[in-house]
Each structure stands twice: as C-alpha cells, then as structure tokens.
Amino acid sequence: MTVPFDRDFAMLAHSPAPKKAASRPASNRRGSVFVEYVLLVTLVGLGTLAGVAILRNALIAELQDLALAIAAII
C-alpha cells in the first residue's frame, strides 16, 4: 500500500524554521528550558498536593471508623 505524496508535508519538511531555531541565542534556549522546568515542578507539586489531600481524607475516615468501633466496645 502506497501513501500519496502530500505537497503540504513536503513544504513543511523543507521549511526554514529549524534553521531559525538553531540560530537563536543560547540565553533564549536556556530561558525556555527554565520555563519547562518550572511547569514540570508546578505539575508535580499540584499532583503531590492532590495526593496528600486524598490521603488525609482517607486517613480521617479510617480513624473515625476506628473511634466508632472502640466506642461500640466500651
């Protein structure tokens, strides 16, 4: 099975965009890497906070069940 040649894809493959990206100064690349790390750390932090909140709610529910069981024994 052959794939028809797409003229738009050929134009994208030979576009000068990669050359422009390679000619950017190193400070711009470092800044974009820094932004990516900040976004990554933010996502990990939000995930951690959500996980801790869920764990807290589950722990409170278990301790309430334990308290009710102890109260039923006494």
N, C-alpha and C positions, 0 to 999 in steps of 0.2 A: 504494500500500500504506500503510495507516494503522497507527500504533503505538498499542496500547491505553494508556489513561491509567493510570499507576501511582500509587496513593494514597500509598504509602510514599515515592516520589520527591518528590511534592508536599509531603509533610511535611518532608522534608529540605531542600527548596529554601526553605521559609519558616521554618526553624528560627532561633532567636536566636543561634546560635553565631557567625556573622560579626560581630554587634554586640558580643559579648563580646570577641572577638579584637581588634576595633578600639579597645576601651576599655582595653586593657592598657597599663600604663605603658611609656614608651619604653625604660626600662632593661631590662625583660623582653625586648623585641624585640631590643635590642642584644645581650643575652646569648645569645639563641637564634641570632642571626646569627653571633656569635663561635663558638659550638659548631659551626655548619655549616662555617665556615671551617677550624676545627681538624680536623674529619672529612675535609674535602676535602684539606687538606695532608697528613694522615696517609695517605690513599689514594694520593696522588701519590708520597709518599715510599716507601711499600711497593712500588708499581709500579716505581719507579726502582731500588730495591734488587734486586728480582727481575730486572729487565733487565740490571743490571750483573753479577749472578751468572751469568746465562746467557751474557753476552758474555765473561766471564772464562773459563768452561769451554770455550767455542768457541775462544778465543784459545790456551788451553793445548793443546788438541787439535791445532790447526794448527801450533803451534811444535814439538810432538812429532813430527808428520809431517815437518816440515822437517828436524828433527835426524836422524831416521831416514834421510831421503833424502841428507843430507850424509854421514852415516856410511857409507851404501852406496857412495857415490862414492869415498870415501877408502879 
